[in-house]
Amino acid sequence: MNNFIVIVLDGVGIGELPDADKYGDRGSNTLANMAEYLGGLFLPNLQKLGLGNIASIRGIDPVEKPLASFGKMNEVSVGKDSTTGHWELGGLHIDKEFPLYPRGFPQSIIDKFIKETGVKGALGNIPSSGTEIIERLGEEHLKTSYPIVYTSADSVFQIAAHEEIIPLERLYEICEIARNKVLTGDNAVARVIARPFIGKPGKFRRTTNRKDFSLDPFGYTILDYLYHNNVNTIAIGKINDLFNYRGIKTGYKTKSNAEGMDKLLQVCSQDVSSFIFVNLVDFDVYYGHRNDPLGFAGALKEFDDFLPSLLNKMDGSDRLILTADHGNDPTTPSTDHSREYVPLLFYSKEEPSRNFGIRNTFADVAQTVAHYFKVNNDLKGNSFLYG
């Protein structure tokens, strides 16, 4: 089929980076710490590929002849944001961290948000999880019609609103105005996110109508180079938002890992000579940020069970990379991302398995994809396609 697939297992790190101390992440190791906490992980298909050959993970022993080449990658860019990690996988190095607001946004930003969007006020303005803040402020939102503004440890400006109080089109309009007229310059957060919800007090729940308004990548990425060289580019899941839909010929939004995996199998059956870029976000959103190692392990097992179906779809011309964008250790007190190496598994039925050791940058992924499609570029990184 001549397809190259890159799957980002969002938040699945494999050990602290040398500069983890700067980020308060000393000791973080998403996979190994989770395995220790649970008394071991059972991921037989990832084990066969060579996951246990990368690092010591309880329950996942190294194998003598792994099916995939294996290693781990160092993040060169500053920060530990999803956007930064994905852009580096796409071939960029980001030398300035996106702005963070651990105590909420300055009043000047909130005042400008109210003025530019025409809302009558704003609730919240604190860091919080989305489920907690709508339970806390949802009833007041129903009474006042004020949108709920909040952030997190990521570089995000999130706007929650009940779909019956602020209709979706209006919420998206508010977010677009915030993106283009408020969160700019030194306050240019990576993403403005619409977070609609429904229900009644005590029974509020977020809907699947989330929409991200991201920054454009700070330069051409592998998606741009391929797109402009007439290579079919397909994005599944969060990839679309993180690259602000740039360089993507066909994008599929997904609501879960399961939906993303199903869509990937469908795409592999019908598309040829394509770059297929996939993000599976459940590990991060539902389990890493909520410090739920058992749920995290369960999601990994679901992915592991899916792997044979994917590998059976591939022929000798196809290539597959499994990796991550950062860590999100569910066993540490923090509910934030963690500054970690990310695993690297490179599968090809044609190429023999190799030990990649530590790759210097996530951008090696982009160069490998470019090498495969024979596209000249100015991206960072070095290809590991044939050596």
Secondary structure, DSSP 4 states (H G I P E B T S, - for coil): ---EEEEEETT---SB-TTGGGGT-TT--HHHHHHHHHT----HHHHHHTHHHHS-BTTB---SS-SEEEEEE---SSS--HHHHHHHHTT----SPPP--TT---HHHHHHHHHHH--S--EEEEE--HHHHHHHHHHHHHHH-PPEEEE-SSSEEEEEEETTTS-HHHHHHHHHHIIIIIS-GGG--SEEEEEEEES-TT--EE-S--EEEEPPPSS--HHHHHHHTT-EEEEETTHHHHTTTTT-SEEE--SSHHHHHHHHHHHHHH--SEEEEEEE-HIIIIIITTT-HHHHHHHHHHHHHHHHHHHHH--TT-EEEEE-SSB--TTSS--S-B-B-EEEEEE-SSSPP-EEEEES-TTHHHHHHHHHHT-----SS---S--
